[in-house]
Amino acid sequence: SRDLVRNVQVVAPIEDSHHLTANTKSFTYKISWEEPLEPNGLIYFYIIYIGQNSNNGPKEERCIGHDVYSTNVTLLPRTTYCLRIITYTIARLNNEYGDKDQINGEQSSFNSTNLFFELIFTTKDLPSNELTRQNRLLAFILIVGLTTLLLLFLIGALLYYYKYGRSDMKASISKNPNYG
């Protein structure tokens, strides 16, 4: 379509831009695009739909001016989202494309007309969670290794005790020190 936006970028935040919202950390992502090369008429505005890629997740709709090519959105970590950017020209306002039902339909519907931009993406995870997942194998190996060493030490101590430690206890106690 001539009304498709170009070079859409969903830019993940830098590490220190996360903030707390209702006891859950979220990130502010920047969504940017370039206007269509040859739009089908004058561009009036862009509509941005973004929502979790599920039927029960929250969805957001924003109207962006014709001369604005980016917006910031606050998203949850490690969540799959569906993003739509729809260019509204005179042709779309007059419903010449016949996709009004599809645009107003569910967020997860398939973009069969290819008359608007649609992207499904997953946000990055919190740095602490990423580090935890990366170190799980190392922690597992360390725990198994330390447990094995502890068991070997206990078995060795018991063997030493029963082999060498009890030989002195076989001597009898007597009141007469000269009695053998």
Secondary structure as GFF3:
##gff-version 3
##sequence-region A 1 180
A	DSSP	beta_strand	6	11	.	.	.	ID=ss1
A	DSSP	three_ten_helix	15	17	.	.	.	ID=ss2
A	DSSP	beta_strand	19	21	.	.	.	ID=ss3
A	DSSP	beta_strand	24	34	.	.	.	ID=ss4
A	DSSP	beta_strand	43	52	.	.	.	ID=ss5
A	DSSP	beta_strand	59	65	.	.	.	ID=ss6
A	DSSP	beta_strand	70	75	.	.	.	ID=ss7
A	DSSP	beta_strand	80	89	.	.	.	ID=ss8
A	DSSP	alpha_helix	90	93	.	.	.	ID=ss9
A	DSSP	alpha_helix	100	104	.	.	.	ID=ss10
A	DSSP	beta_strand	117	122	.	.	.	ID=ss11
A	DSSP	alpha_helix	127	134	.	.	.	ID=ss12
A	DSSP	alpha_helix	136	160	.	.	.	ID=ss13
A	DSSP	pi_helix	161	165	.	.	.	ID=ss14
A	DSSP	three_ten_helix	167	170	.	.	.	ID=ss15
###
